[in-house]
Amino acid sequence: MALAELWRLAKQFTYGMTGYQFVRHALATRKDLESIFIVLTLGDLIGVPVLPPSYSLRLLPYLVPELAGWKRRMAVRKEFWEKEEYDLHGI
């Protein structure tokens, strides 16, 4: 039991040292790309008419689960210099 716990802790430590930052960056990039995609397809919801409504209506069933979170993210959108990666944590 102790050996299994030690192995699990070693795996978590290695993941934290090597892959954690990559995963966080990949998730942030995915979130940004999804926001851009939704703006291009359903931008008329926030006043940005980009594509004709027929394309938006075809994609609407796939985007409905994402709309509430997307609207919330667009309402509190920050500038590029206000992102977490530029914050001085601990100073």
N, CA, C and O atoms as CSV, one atom per row, in Angstrom:
chain,resi,resn,atom,element,x,y,z
A,1,MET,N,N,0.823,-1.189,0.000
A,1,MET,CA,C,0.000,0.000,0.000
A,1,MET,C,C,0.870,1.257,0.000
A,1,MET,O,O,0.592,2.191,-0.753
A,2,ALA,N,N,1.891,1.301,0.807
A,2,ALA,CA,C,2.749,2.475,0.881
A,2,ALA,C,C,3.526,2.668,-0.414
A,2,ALA,O,O,3.771,3.801,-0.827
A,3,LEU,N,N,3.914,1.570,-1.057
A,3,LEU,CA,C,4.646,1.661,-2.323
A,3,LEU,C,C,3.750,2.227,-3.425
A,3,LEU,O,O,4.198,3.018,-4.255
A,4,ALA,N,N,2.485,1.815,-3.425
A,4,ALA,CA,C,1.542,2.345,-4.418
A,4,ALA,C,C,1.307,3.832,-4.202
A,4,ALA,O,O,1.219,4.597,-5.163
A,5,GLU,N,N,1.206,4.240,-2.947
A,5,GLU,CA,C,1.009,5.660,-2.639
A,5,GLU,C,C,2.234,6.479,-3.035
A,5,GLU,O,O,2.105,7.579,-3.573
A,6,LEU,N,N,3.407,5.945,-2.768
A,6,LEU,CA,C,4.647,6.621,-3.147
A,6,LEU,C,C,4.745,6.759,-4.663
A,6,LEU,O,O,5.166,7.799,-5.170
A,7,TRP,N,N,4.361,5.716,-5.382
A,7,TRP,CA,C,4.384,5.753,-6.852
A,7,TRP,C,C,3.401,6.802,-7.382
A,7,TRP,O,O,3.713,7.531,-8.323
A,8,ARG,N,N,2.205,6.875,-6.769
A,8,ARG,CA,C,1.202,7.861,-7.187
A,8,ARG,C,C,1.724,9.280,-6.945
A,8,ARG,O,O,1.572,10.151,-7.802
A,9,LEU,N,N,2.328,9.511,-5.802
A,9,LEU,CA,C,2.886,10.832,-5.513
A,9,LEU,C,C,4.019,11.202,-6.464
A,9,LEU,O,O,4.140,12.355,-6.877
A,10,ALA,N,N,4.847,10.216,-6.808
A,10,ALA,CA,C,5.935,10.477,-7.755
A,10,ALA,C,C,5.380,10.832,-9.131
A,10,ALA,O,O,5.906,11.719,-9.803
A,11,LYS,N,N,4.316,10.143,-9.553
A,11,LYS,CA,C,3.695,10.455,-10.846
A,11,LYS,C,C,3.086,11.846,-10.837
A,11,LYS,O,O,3.223,12.590,-11.808
A,12,GLN,N,N,2.417,12.204,-9.750
A,12,GLN,CA,C,1.825,13.534,-9.666
A,12,GLN,C,C,2.895,14.623,-9.645
A,12,GLN,O,O,2.731,15.667,-10.276
A,13,PHE,N,N,3.969,14.387,-8.935
A,13,PHE,CA,C,5.057,15.358,-8.888
A,13,PHE,C,C,5.679,15.547,-10.268
A,13,PHE,O,O,5.940,16.674,-10.689
A,14,THR,N,N,5.915,14.435,-10.971
A,14,THR,CA,C,6.499,14.506,-12.313
A,14,THR,C,C,5.561,15.232,-13.272
A,14,THR,O,O,5.997,16.043,-14.089
A,15,TYR,N,N,4.274,14.932,-13.162
A,15,TYR,CA,C,3.295,15.614,-14.012
A,15,TYR,C,C,3.282,17.113,-13.718
A,15,TYR,O,O,3.216,17.926,-14.640
A,16,GLY,N,N,3.342,17.479,-12.454
A,16,GLY,CA,C,3.353,18.884,-12.079
A,16,GLY,C,C,4.592,19.604,-12.571
A,16,GLY,O,O,4.527,20.779,-12.931
A,17,MET,N,N,5.713,18.917,-12.590
A,17,MET,CA,C,6.960,19.534,-13.039
A,17,MET,C,C,7.055,19.628,-14.563
A,17,MET,O,O,7.734,20.511,-15.087
A,18,THR,N,N,6.379,18.723,-15.277
A,18,THR,CA,C,6.558,18.678,-16.727
A,18,THR,C,C,5.311,19.045,-17.516
A,18,THR,O,O,5.404,19.856,-18.437
A,19,GLY,N,N,4.162,18.491,-17.202
A,19,GLY,CA,C,3.015,18.629,-18.086
A,19,GLY,C,C,1.930,19.575,-17.655
A,19,GLY,O,O,1.091,19.951,-18.473
A,20,TYR,N,N,1.913,19.974,-16.406
A,20,TYR,CA,C,0.803,20.778,-15.908
A,20,TYR,C,C,0.670,22.103,-16.650
A,20,TYR,O,O,-0.433,22.492,-17.032
A,21,GLN,N,N,1.773,22.787,-16.852
A,21,GLN,CA,C,1.730,24.084,-17.535
A,21,GLN,C,C,1.279,23.932,-18.990
A,21,GLN,O,O,0.568,24.789,-19.515
A,22,PHE,N,N,1.694,22.841,-19.638
A,22,PHE,CA,C,1.257,22.604,-21.018
A,22,PHE,C,C,-0.250,22.392,-21.085
A,22,PHE,O,O,-0.914,22.897,-21.990
A,23,VAL,N,N,-0.783,21.649,-20.130
A,23,VAL,CA,C,-2.220,21.392,-20.104
A,23,VAL,C,C,-2.984,22.685,-19.869
A,23,VAL,O,O,-3.987,22.936,-20.537
A,24,ARG,N,N,-2.529,23.512,-18.930
A,24,ARG,CA,C,-3.185,24.787,-18.662
A,24,ARG,C,C,-3.160,25.686,-19.895
A,24,ARG,O,O,-4.158,26.333,-20.213
A,25,HIS,N,N,-2.037,25.728,-20.580
A,25,HIS,CA,C,-1.924,26.559,-21.783
A,25,HIS,C,C,-2.824,26.023,-22.890
A,25,HIS,O,O,-3.457,26.805,-23.599
A,26,ALA,N,N,-2.891,24.707,-23.048
A,26,ALA,CA,C,-3.751,24.113,-24.075
A,26,ALA,C,C,-5.222,24.404,-23.789
A,26,ALA,O,O,-5.981,24.695,-24.713
A,27,LEU,N,N,-5.632,24.329,-22.536
A,27,LEU,CA,C,-7.024,24.623,-22.194
A,27,LEU,C,C,-7.355,26.099,-22.413
A,27,LEU,O,O,-8.448,26.425,-22.878
A,28,ALA,N,N,-6.429,26.986,-22.083
A,28,ALA,CA,C,-6.662,28.415,-22.319
A,28,ALA,C,C,-6.739,28.716,-23.813
A,28,ALA,O,O,-7.571,29.516,-24.243
A,29,THR,N,N,-5.880,28.083,-24.604
A,29,THR,CA,C,-5.912,28.274,-26.053
A,29,THR,C,C,-7.212,27.747,-26.633
A,29,THR,O,O,-7.800,28.369,-27.517
A,30,ARG,N,N,-7.662,26.601,-26.137
A,30,ARG,CA,C,-8.926,26.041,-26.623
A,30,ARG,C,C,-10.085,26.973,-26.291
A,30,ARG,O,O,-10.963,27.190,-27.126
A,31,LYS,N,N,-10.095,27.525,-25.080
A,31,LYS,CA,C,-11.154,28.449,-24.682
A,31,LYS,C,C,-11.163,29.677,-25.580
A,31,LYS,O,O,-12.229,30.129,-25.998
A,32,ASP,N,N,-9.996,30.217,-25.880
A,32,ASP,CA,C,-9.915,31.391,-26.756
A,32,ASP,C,C,-10.384,31.072,-28.162
A,32,ASP,O,O,-11.099,31.869,-28.770
A,33,LEU,N,N,-9.992,29.915,-28.692
A,33,LEU,CA,C,-10.416,29.536,-30.045
A,33,LEU,C,C,-11.911,29.270,-30.111
A,33,LEU,O,O,-12.555,29.609,-31.104
A,34,GLU,N,N,-12.473,28.668,-29.066
A,34,GLU,CA,C,-13.920,28.463,-29.036
A,34,GLU,C,C,-14.651,29.794,-28.994
A,34,GLU,O,O,-15.687,29.952,-29.639
A,35,SER,N,N,-14.126,30.749,-28.245
A,35,SER,CA,C,-14.759,32.070,-28.193
A,35,SER,C,C,-14.723,32.746,-29.557
A,35,SER,O,O,-15.710,33.353,-29.972
A,36,ILE,N,N,-13.618,32.651,-30.244
A,36,ILE,CA,C,-13.515,33.234,-31.585
A,36,ILE,C,C,-14.491,32.560,-32.538
A,36,ILE,O,O,-15.151,33.235,-33.328
A,37,PHE,N,N,-14.588,31.245,-32.473
A,37,PHE,CA,C,-15.511,30.517,-33.338
A,37,PHE,C,C,-16.952,30.932,-33.082
A,37,PHE,O,O,-17.713,31.140,-34.027
A,38,ILE,N,N,-17.332,31.056,-31.813
A,38,ILE,CA,C,-18.705,31.440,-31.501
A,38,ILE,C,C,-18.973,32.879,-31.926
A,38,ILE,O,O,-20.071,33.189,-32.389
A,39,VAL,N,N,-17.991,33.758,-31.778
A,39,VAL,CA,C,-18.179,35.137,-32.242
A,39,VAL,C,C,-18.381,35.160,-33.749
A,39,VAL,O,O,-19.208,35.920,-34.253
A,40,LEU,N,N,-17.633,34.335,-34.472
A,40,LEU,CA,C,-17.773,34.321,-35.929
A,40,LEU,C,C,-19.099,33.720,-36.378
A,40,LEU,O,O,-19.616,34.096,-37.430
A,41,THR,N,N,-19.652,32.806,-35.612
A,41,THR,CA,C,-20.896,32.175,-36.035
A,41,THR,C,C,-22.127,32.822,-35.420
A,41,THR,O,O,-23.132,33.004,-36.108
A,42,LEU,N,N,-22.071,33.174,-34.139
A,42,LEU,CA,C,-23.235,33.728,-33.454
A,42,LEU,C,C,-22.949,35.115,-32.893
A,42,LEU,O,O,-23.460,35.480,-31.834
A,43,GLY,N,N,-22.145,35.874,-33.593
A,43,GLY,CA,C,-21.796,37.201,-33.124
A,43,GLY,C,C,-22.967,38.152,-33.049
A,43,GLY,O,O,-22.900,39.159,-32.345
A,44,ASP,N,N,-24.048,37.852,-33.766
A,44,ASP,CA,C,-25.205,38.737,-33.727
A,44,ASP,C,C,-25.864,38.750,-32.347
A,44,ASP,O,O,-26.650,39.651,-32.054
A,45,LEU,N,N,-25.559,37.772,-31.498
A,45,LEU,CA,C,-26.093,37.789,-30.138
A,45,LEU,C,C,-25.514,38.929,-29.310
A,45,LEU,O,O,-26.146,39.397,-28.363
A,46,ILE,N,N,-24.313,39.373,-29.667
A,46,ILE,CA,C,-23.711,40.504,-28.949
A,46,ILE,C,C,-23.525,41.703,-29.868
A,46,ILE,O,O,-22.843,42.660,-29.502
A,47,GLY,N,N,-24.124,41.663,-31.062
A,47,GLY,CA,C,-24.106,42.816,-31.948
A,47,GLY,C,C,-23.010,42.822,-32.988
A,47,GLY,O,O,-22.654,43.888,-33.491
A,48,VAL,N,N,-22.458,41.659,-33.329
A,48,VAL,CA,C,-21.407,41.563,-34.347
A,48,VAL,C,C,-21.935,40.688,-35.485
A,48,VAL,O,O,-21.755,39.471,-35.450
A,49,PRO,N,N,-22.584,41.282,-36.497
A,49,PRO,CA,C,-23.111,40.466,-37.593
A,49,PRO,C,C,-21.987,40.040,-38.541
A,49,PRO,O,O,-21.458,40.865,-39.286
A,50,VAL,N,N,-21.626,38.770,-38.517
A,50,VAL,CA,C,-20.511,38.293,-39.324
A,50,VAL,C,C,-20.992,37.340,-40.410
A,50,VAL,O,O,-20.764,37.592,-41.593
A,51,LEU,N,N,-21.641,36.271,-40.038
A,51,LEU,CA,C,-22.117,35.279,-41.001
A,51,LEU,C,C,-23.625,35.397,-41.186
A,51,LEU,O,O,-24.328,35.878,-40.298
A,52,PRO,N,N,-24.122,34.957,-42.343
A,52,PRO,CA,C,-25.579,34.942,-42.530
A,52,PRO,C,C,-26.240,34.013,-41.507
A,52,PRO,O,O,-25.628,33.038,-41.071
A,53,PRO,N,N,-27.466,34.308,-41.130
A,53,PRO,CA,C,-28.148,33.511,-40.103
A,53,PRO,C,C,-28.311,32.037,-40.453
A,53,PRO,O,O,-28.427,31.214,-39.545
A,54,SER,N,N,-28.324,31.670,-41.735
A,54,SER,CA,C,-28.520,30.256,-42.077
A,54,SER,C,C,-27.380,29.397,-41.548
A,54,SER,O,O,-27.616,28.280,-41.086
A,55,TYR,N,N,-26.155,29.894,-41.605
A,55,TYR,CA,C,-25.032,29.138,-41.035
A,55,TYR,C,C,-25.147,29.054,-39.526
A,55,TYR,O,O,-24.855,28.018,-38.929
A,56,SER,N,N,-25.569,30.135,-38.919
A,56,SER,CA,C,-25.723,30.147,-37.469
A,56,SER,C,C,-26.789,29.163,-37.023
A,56,SER,O,O,-26.617,28.470,-36.021
A,57,LEU,N,N,-27.879,29.099,-37.755
A,57,LEU,CA,C,-28.942,28.176,-37.379
A,57,LEU,C,C,-28.527,26.720,-37.546
A,57,LEU,O,O,-28.976,25.865,-36.782
A,58,ARG,N,N,-27.694,26.425,-38.510
A,58,ARG,CA,C,-27.209,25.048,-38.669
A,58,ARG,C,C,-26.281,24.641,-37.532
A,58,ARG,O,O,-26.270,23.479,-37.127
A,59,LEU,N,N,-25.513,25.577,-37.021
A,59,LEU,CA,C,-24.568,25.278,-35.947
A,59,LEU,C,C,-25.166,25.445,-34.555
A,59,LEU,O,O,-24.561,25.024,-33.569
A,60,LEU,N,N,-26.332,26.045,-34.465
A,60,LEU,CA,C,-26.929,26.340,-33.172
A,60,LEU,C,C,-27.089,25.115,-32.265
A,60,LEU,O,O,-26.775,25.221,-31.079
A,61,PRO,N,N,-27.559,23.961,-32.750
A,61,PRO,CA,C,-27.698,22.811,-31.839
A,61,PRO,C,C,-26.382,22.374,-31.196
A,61,PRO,O,O,-26.383,21.855,-30.080
A,62,TYR,N,N,-25.280,22.576,-31.878
A,62,TYR,CA,C,-23.988,22.174,-31.329
A,62,TYR,C,C,-23.430,23.209,-30.347
A,62,TYR,O,O,-22.617,22.878,-29.485
A,63,LEU,N,N,-23.868,24.456,-30.483
A,63,LEU,CA,C,-23.316,25.535,-29.675
A,63,LEU,C,C,-24.175,25.926,-28.481
A,63,LEU,O,O,-23.731,26.706,-27.638
A,64,VAL,N,N,-25.386,25.406,-28.389
A,64,VAL,CA,C,-26.269,25.783,-27.286
A,64,VAL,C,C,-25.649,25.505,-25.917
A,64,VAL,O,O,-25.763,26.358,-25.036
A,65,PRO,N,N,-24.999,24.359,-25.686
A,65,PRO,CA,C,-24.415,24.145,-24.355
A,65,PRO,C,C,-23.311,25.142,-23.997
A,65,PRO,O,O,-23.037,25.353,-22.815
A,66,GLU,N,N,-22.686,25.747,-24.978
A,66,GLU,CA,C,-21.575,26.668,-24.734
A,66,GLU,C,C,-22.012,28.127,-24.604
A,66,GLU,O,O,-21.216,28.962,-24.175
A,67,LEU,N,N,-23.246,28.453,-24.958
A,67,LEU,CA,C,-23.655,29.849,-25.052
A,67,LEU,C,C,-23.628,30.597,-23.722
A,67,LEU,O,O,-23.170,31.739,-23.675
A,68,ALA,N,N,-24.104,29.986,-22.649
A,68,ALA,CA,C,-24.158,30.692,-21.360
A,68,ALA,C,C,-22.753,31.060,-20.886
A,68,ALA,O,O,-22.513,32.195,-20.474
A,69,GLY,N,N,-21.835,30.114,-20.944
A,69,GLY,CA,C,-20.456,30.395,-20.538
A,69,GLY,C,C,-19.784,31.401,-21.451
A,69,GLY,O,O,-19.010,32.244,-20.997
A,70,TRP,N,N,-20.081,31.313,-22.741
A,70,TRP,CA,C,-19.483,32.242,-23.705
A,70,TRP,C,C,-19.952,33.670,-23.461
A,70,TRP,O,O,-19.150,34.603,-23.485
A,71,LYS,N,N,-21.252,33.842,-23.225
A,71,LYS,CA,C,-21.768,35.182,-22.948
A,71,LYS,C,C,-21.133,35.749,-21.676
A,71,LYS,O,O,-20.814,36.936,-21.612
A,72,ARG,N,N,-20.954,34.902,-20.676
A,72,ARG,CA,C,-20.327,35.347,-19.432
A,72,ARG,C,C,-18.879,35.763,-19.672
A,72,ARG,O,O,-18.426,36.780,-19.147
A,73,ARG,N,N,-18.149,34.966,-20.473
A,73,ARG,CA,C,-16.753,35.304,-20.780
A,73,ARG,C,C,-16.656,36.593,-21.581
A,73,ARG,O,O,-15.737,37.381,-21.362
A,74,MET,N,N,-17.577,36.822,-22.497
A,74,MET,CA,C,-17.548,38.035,-23.303
A,74,MET,C,C,-17.885,39.261,-22.463
A,74,MET,O,O,-17.409,40.358,-22.752
A,75,ALA,N,N,-18.700,39.085,-21.431
A,75,ALA,CA,C,-19.080,40.214,-20.589
A,75,ALA,C,C,-17.918,40.677,-19.713
A,75,ALA,O,O,-17.829,41.860,-19.384
A,76,VAL,N,N,-17.028,39.759,-19.332
A,76,VAL,CA,C,-15.896,40.119,-18.472
A,76,VAL,C,C,-14.587,39.990,-19.229
A,76,VAL,O,O,-13.551,39.696,-18.632
A,77,ARG,N,N,-14.622,40.202,-20.513
A,77,ARG,CA,C,-13.424,40.063,-21.345
A,77,ARG,C,C,-12.357,41.054,-20.916
A,77,ARG,O,O,-12.656,42.226,-20.687
A,78,LYS,N,N,-11.122,40.599,-20.805
A,78,LYS,CA,C,-10.014,41.447,-20.400
A,78,LYS,C,C,-9.126,41.731,-21.602
A,78,LYS,O,O,-9.185,41.043,-22.622
A,79,GLU,N,N,-8.324,42.736,-21.459
A,79,GLU,CA,C,-7.330,43.033,-22.475
A,79,GLU,C,C,-6.161,42.075,-22.335
A,79,GLU,O,O,-6.048,41.384,-21.322
A,80,PHE,N,N,-5.296,42.022,-23.326
A,80,PHE,CA,C,-4.224,41.036,-23.306
A,80,PHE,C,C,-3.261,41.244,-22.145
A,80,PHE,O,O,-2.661,40.284,-21.662
A,81,TRP,N,N,-3.106,42.485,-21.690
A,81,TRP,CA,C,-2.164,42.724,-20.605
A,81,TRP,C,C,-2.780,42.415,-19.238
A,81,TRP,O,O,-2.079,42.460,-18.228
A,82,GLU,N,N,-4.074,42.105,-19.191
A,82,GLU,CA,C,-4.734,41.791,-17.935
A,82,GLU,C,C,-4.852,40.293,-17.699
A,82,GLU,O,O,-5.556,39.872,-16.782
A,83,LYS,N,N,-4.183,39.484,-18.502
A,83,LYS,CA,C,-4.256,38.037,-18.324
A,83,LYS,C,C,-3.426,37.610,-17.122
A,83,LYS,O,O,-2.547,38.340,-16.665
A,84,GLU,N,N,-3.718,36.419,-16.619
A,84,GLU,CA,C,-3.027,35.909,-15.444
A,84,GLU,C,C,-1.534,35.751,-15.651
A,84,GLU,O,O,-0.760,35.951,-14.715
A,85,GLU,N,N,-1.120,35.405,-16.835
A,85,GLU,CA,C,0.295,35.126,-17.065
A,85,GLU,C,C,1.163,36.364,-16.914
A,85,GLU,O,O,2.379,36.247,-16.760
A,86,TYR,N,N,0.560,37.553,-16.955
A,86,TYR,CA,C,1.322,38.779,-16.793
A,86,TYR,C,C,1.240,39.333,-15.370
A,86,TYR,O,O,1.873,40.341,-15.058
A,87,ASP,N,N,0.461,38.674,-14.509
A,87,ASP,CA,C,0.343,39.140,-13.131
A,87,ASP,C,C,1.600,38.833,-12.353
A,87,ASP,O,O,2.283,37.844,-12.622
A,88,LEU,N,N,1.906,39.679,-11.388
A,88,LEU,CA,C,3.056,39.466,-10.516
A,88,LEU,C,C,2.552,38.834,-9.222
A,88,LEU,O,O,2.277,39.536,-8.249
A,89,HIS,N,N,2.433,37.516,-9.213
A,89,HIS,CA,C,1.931,36.803,-8.047
A,89,HIS,C,C,2.993,36.768,-6.960
A,89,HIS,O,O,4.157,36.473,-7.231
A,90,GLY,N,N,2.597,37.065,-5.749
A,90,GLY,CA,C,3.500,36.967,-4.620
A,90,GLY,C,C,4.387,38.172,-4.419
A,90,GLY,O,O,5.266,38.153,-3.558
A,91,ILE,N,N,4.176,39.224,-5.197
A,91,ILE,CA,C,5.030,40.417,-5.028
A,91,ILE,C,C,4.202,41.515,-4.415
A,91,ILE,O,O,4.708,42.612,-4.179
